[in-house]
Amino acid sequence: MREISLVAFLQAQNCTTLPSSWRHPDARTDTYSPEYYQHIARVLESGKFDMGFFDDRLAMPDMYAGDHAETVKNGIRCVKLDPVACMMTMAAATTHLGLGATCSTTYFNPFHVARQFQTVDLMTKGRAAWNVVTSVNDNEARNMGFESHTAHDLRYDQADEFMQIVLGHWDTWEDDAIVADKANNLYAHPDKVHRLDFKGQYMNSRGPFTVPRTPQGHPVVIQAGASARGKEFSARWGELIFVSPRDFDAAKDEYAALKAGAAAAGRDPDSMKVANLFYPIVAETKAEAEDKRAAYDKLSTEMDQLSLLSEGLNFDFASKEMDEAFTDDEIDGIQGMQALRDRVTSTGIKNPTVRDFMTITRRGLLHDGNTVVGDAKDVADDMERWFHEPACDGFVIGPTHQPGAFEDFVKFVVPELQKRGIYRKEYTGSTLRDHLGLQKPDIGAWRTNYDAAE
């Protein structure tokens, strides 16, 4: 029977994905302590979540005015820890919860990423996932020793080769390669450990790889590309796709398009799970939940939004007046998150102003289509509708603050979903693929699909 998947949207930083969350009266401030992440992990595992997932960027959002002062003063994601290290503290406190982290194909080496995440998968007994990103802006580039960020589509072209190397290395050890036969001095069968010898247009990697296969084969591959090129990339490689549709109808269309894209890439559409970003604000009663949202809305500042728009779009919003229109060249030249740009231009405003960008992308105020406010029944009704239509296979739960938002969701919503028979009461497997209903990948299956897509 099909069941909802739940992923917790985490940040290894001083706030959630919502920059004002640290100002919440109930938000913990020890966000750089192991106890903080381990507490969240235990809450999520008690709620039978599939996974806790860490988003990441390689720079604090200091694009606005070219200065980090406002970012640090206002606490706008200014602390950014290594997400893999943080999730390993969570792994030590849990036995079933899946754990995912973000790592960039633009600024890391594919052999390193393959080795790191396959090792994490072994150390967690098959609970790991890698979120594949191509990074966002010039400040990340400068932190990593480059003057500017690579052009949008070229980043994805390079990422295709990156994926071939990572998946190729993950496939070079056969499942039964290791025998550890001490009596006959045979540790592993040489003919079951292969060299990759990959030579591409942008990248090369020889091997042999140094980490054997894991209980789930290899980590689950997460993708969240929202541009046309990003969706093409997801269709080829993504096993768990994160999306952020503006409303229910858009979610249905995107879900169908993603599944069709997987089929066109030679894949079984059921080998791809789609999870929608979802901000539930839940309490004992709807009135209490509405009060919670009203209180949260007061925490957000104009600087929060200007800073994150500058970061996401790779454009300094301090360079324009609030009601000054963007020129066509400025719009076309945005090389950051093009889906965010397109969300504004698709409204029909030919030359939007800074104020237009702020008004149309005001997600931080929790008033768009993926926010629901109410009691347990209200939230569960909305989730069930999206799940059954179908508009998704699951949800990425974004918290207004931590750990309280997750505690409220587990206390109120999880029992309601379980009562309706659309969410697990107990874990029935040990690996992340078990939780998500994804099959252990056959060695080389990705290669067949990729060749078919070519």
N, C-alpha and C positions, 0 to 999 in steps of 0.2 A: 504493500500500500504506500502511495506517495505521501511523504511527510515534509513539513516545512523545515528548511535549514536556517540556522541562526548563527550569524557571525557578529562578534563584538568589534566595533570600530575603535581601535586604540591608537594612542599617540605616545611615543617615548619622549614626552615634553611636559611643559608646565601647565598645559591645558588640553582640552579635547580638540577635535577638529574645529570647534567653535571657540574663537579666541577669547571671548569674554567669560568662558566657563570657570576660569580660576577665581573670578571675582564672586562666584556664587557662595553664599554664606555656609553652605554645607560641603563645599569642595575641599578635599584634602590638599595640603600644600607640600607634603613630603613626596612630591612626584619624582624625585631622584633617589628614592630609597627602595631596596628590594621588598620591604614589607608592604609598600603600596601596591606594587604589581602582583605580589603573591596573594594579597587580600582580594584583588579583583579576579584573579585566576580562580580562587576558591568559590567566589560568588558565581562566576560563569559556569564552572563545572557543576555546582549544585543546581543550576538551571538547565543542565544538559546541553549547553551550547555546543555547536559543532567546533567552533574555533574562535580564538581571540586573534585579531589581525592588527599589525602595526603599519600604519602609513609612515612615510618618511620623506624628507627633503634634505638636501646636502648644504643648506644655508638657512640662516634665519631670514624671515621676510624683511630685508632691509633695502629693497629696491626703491621704496618711496623716499624721495629727496636725496637718495644716495647716502643715507645715514642710518645707523642702527639705533640712534638715541630714542626715537619714539617707539621703536619695536621693543627695546628693553624696558623703557619706562612703563609702557602699557601692557607688558607681558604678552605680546602677540607672538606666541610660539617661539620665544627667544631661547628657551632651553631645548636642545635636541640631542638626546642620548642615542647610542647605538641600539637599534631595535632588536637585533639578534641577541645581544647580551641581556637585554631586558626580558625577552621572551624565554630565555633559558632559566631565569629565576622563577618564572611562572611554571615552566616544565617541572622544576624540582618540587613544586607544591601540588601537582596534579598527576593523575594517571590516565585520563581519557581526553581531556581538552586538547583539540588541535591548536597549533600555534603557527602563525604566518608572519613574515616580515618582508619589507620592501627592499629591493636592491636594484640599482640602476645599471642598465646595459650600456649607458653612455660613458660612465666613469669608473667602472670596475672591469676586471679581467674575467672572461668567461670560465677559464679553468679554476680561478679562485672561487667564483660564485658556485660552480658545480661542486667543488670540494667542500665549501663551507656548509651549503644547505644539505648535501647528502650526509655529511657528518651529523648535523643537527637531526636529520631524520633518523639516523641510527641511534643517537643518544636519547631520542624521545620515543623510540620503538615504533616509528611510522606515523608520527603526528605532525609532521612539518609541511609548510607551504611556502612558496616563494612568489611574491607579488612583483611582476615584471614591469618596470617603468623605464621611460627614456629620459626622464628628468624634465625640468620646466624652464629654468631661466639662466641668465648670464651670471648671476651671483653664485650659483652652484658651480658653473664653469670656472669662475675665478678661484673659488676655494680649492678646486681640483687641479689648478695650474694652467688653465686656458683663459684666453681673453674673452671669448664669447661662446655662446651655446650653439651647437650644431643645428642646422636648419631642420624643420619639423619632419618632413618626409624622409630625409636622409637618415635621421636618427632611427626611424623604423626599418629602413633598408639595412642598416648596420645591425639592428636588433634581430632581424631574421637570421643573420649568420651567427649571432651570439646564441640564439636558441638552438641552432643546429649543433653548435659545439657543446653546449651544456647537456642537451638531451643525448647527444652522441656519446659523451663521456659517461653519462649515467647508465647507458646501455652496454658499456664495454665489459662489465663483469656479468657473467651469467649467474643465475640464481644459485646453482649448485657448484660454483667454481671452487669454493673453499671446502676442503675435507679435513684438514688438520690431522693427517695420519702420521702420528709420531713414529710408529713402528717402521713405516716404510719411507720416512723422511719426505713426505709429500704434503706440503701445506695447501697448495691450490693447483688445479689443473692448468698448465700453461696454455693449452688450446681453448680454455674457457675464459681467458682474460685477453682482451683484444686492444690494439692500438687504433686510435681514431684517424690520425693523419689527415686532418681537415685543412684544406687550403681554399680560402674564399677570396672575394674581391677586397674585403676590408680586414679580415681576420684570419689567422692561422692558429692551429693547435694540434700538437702531435699526440701526446699521451705516451705510454699507457696511464690511465687514470688510477688514482691511488685509494679510492674508497669503494668497497663492494656494495652490491644491491641491498636494499632495505626491505623490511616487512611489507611495505606498500609499493615496492618497486623503486619509486623515487618520489620526491616531494610533489605535492599538488601544485600546479601552475596557475597562478591568479593573474588576471589582466583586467584593466579598467579603461582601456583606450576608448575615447568617445568621439574622436574625429573620424572622418571616413577612412583614413589610413590606419588609425588605431583599431577600428572595427575589423578591417581586413586582417590585421595582425592577430586580433582575438580569435577570429574564425580559424586561423591556422593553428594557434598554439594554446589558447586559453582553455582551462578545465573548469575554473570557477571565475565567472565574469561579474564584476561589480558595475552597476549602472546607477544613474541618478536621474531618472525621468522627471519631467516637470509636472506630469499629472497622470491619471490612470490610463487614459486613452493612449498617451505617448508611451507608457510602459508596455501596454499590450502590443503596440506596433514594434517597439524595440525588441521585445522578447521574441516575437515571430521572426524578425529580421536576423537576430543573432543565431537562432536555431537554423534558419535557412542558410546563413553564411557558413555554419559548420558543415552542413550537408554539402554545400557547393565546394568546400575544401576537402571533400572526400572523407569526412568524419561522420560518425554516428551522432546525431544531435543530442542524444541522451548522455553522451560523454562530456557535454558542456552543461554546467549548472549556472543559472543566472540569479543573482541576488541584488535586490533593490536597496539603495540607501534609504533609511527609514528613521525618523526622529520621533519616537513615542514619548509623550508627556502624560504619565498615568498616575492616578491617585485613587483613593477609596471611592470618591465621587467625581463626577464630571466638573462640578463647581470647584472642587479643590484643585483639579488638574488645570482648569482655566486660570485660577489664581497663580499656580506655579508658572504658567507661561507668561502671564502679565508681569510677574516679578522678574523672570529671566529677561524679558524684553528691555527692562530698564538697565540691564548690565552692559548692553552693547554700546560701543561708541563709534563715531564716524571714522576715527582713525583705524579702528579694527578693519573696517571694510576697505578703506583706501589702501591700507598696507597689503592686505591679502589680494586685492585686485591687481596691484602693481606686481606682486610676486607671481601670481598665477598667469598673468598675461605678458610678463616680461616687458613691462612698459611703466615708466615712472609717472604715476598719476599726479604727482606734485608739479609736473611740467605744464599742466593745463589748469585753467580756471574752472570752477565748478560747472558753469554753463557754457563753456567753450566746446565747440563741436570737434570731433575727430575728423581729420581729412581722410579721403579714400586711401591715400598712400599709407597713412598711419594704421588704418584698419587692416589693410592687406599685409602690412609688414609685421603684424603680431605673430611671433614664433613661439609663444608659450602655449597655453591650453586653448586650442582653437575652438573646442566645443563650447567653452565659456564665452569666447568672443561671438560665436555663431548664435548663441542663445539670445544675445542682444540684437544682433543684426537681423535675425529672423523675424523680429517683431514688426519689421517694415520701416523702422526709423533709418533713414539713409545715412545720416551723419550724427550718430548719438553723441551726447555730451557726457562728461564725467558723472553728472547727476543721473542721466539715463542708465549708465552702467550700474550705479549704486542701487537705483530703484528696481531694476529688472533682476539683479542678482542678489537680492537681499535675503539669501538663505540663512545668514546668521541670525535673523530675526524670527526664524521658525514660523513662517507663514505660507510656505509653498506647498505643493501637492504631496510631498513625501513626509509631511508632519501630521500627526494625528494626536488630538488632545482629548482625554476622557477617562472613564473608568475602564476596568479590565474588559468588559463586554464591548465597549466602543472600540478599543484598540484591536481586540481580537476579531471583531466584525470586519474591520478594514483589512486586516492582514488576510483573513480567510477569503475575502472577495478577490484580492489581488492574486492570491495563490491558486484559487480554483478557476479563475477566468480562462487561461492562466496569463498573468502579467509578470510572473516570476516563479522561481523555485524556492526562494527564501529571501531573507532580509539581512542587511548589514545594519545593525542597531547602533545609531549614533547617539551618544549620551550628551545631555545638556551640561552635566557635571559628573565628576567621578569621586567616589564609587556609587553615590546615591542613586543615580539614574538607572544603573544596572541592578542595584538592589531592589528598586521599585518594580522594574520590569520582571525580575525573577519572582518577586512576591505576588504581584497582581496578574500579570499577563500569562506567564508560563503555565500556571494551573488551569487557566481558562482554555488555552490552546490544547492542553493535554485532555481536558474534559471533552473537547470536541473531536478527539481522535486524530488530530492532524499534526501532533508533535509527540516525540518520544517521551516515555516516562522513565526509561532507563537506556543507557548506552547498550547497544547490542553487538558492538565490535570494538576492537582496540585501536584501529588506525583511523586517520582522518578520512581516507577513502571509504572506509566502512561507514563513518558518520554521514558522508555526503552521498552515498550510494554510487560511488565511482569505482569501476573495475580496476584491479591492478593492471598496469599497462604491460602489454607484451613487449619484449625487446624488439626494437626496430619498427614498432607500429607507427610512430610519428614520421618515420622516413617514408613509408608507403603513402601516408596521407599527404605529406609535403610534395612528393613527386607527382601525385595525382592532381594536386592544386596547380602545380607548375604547368 
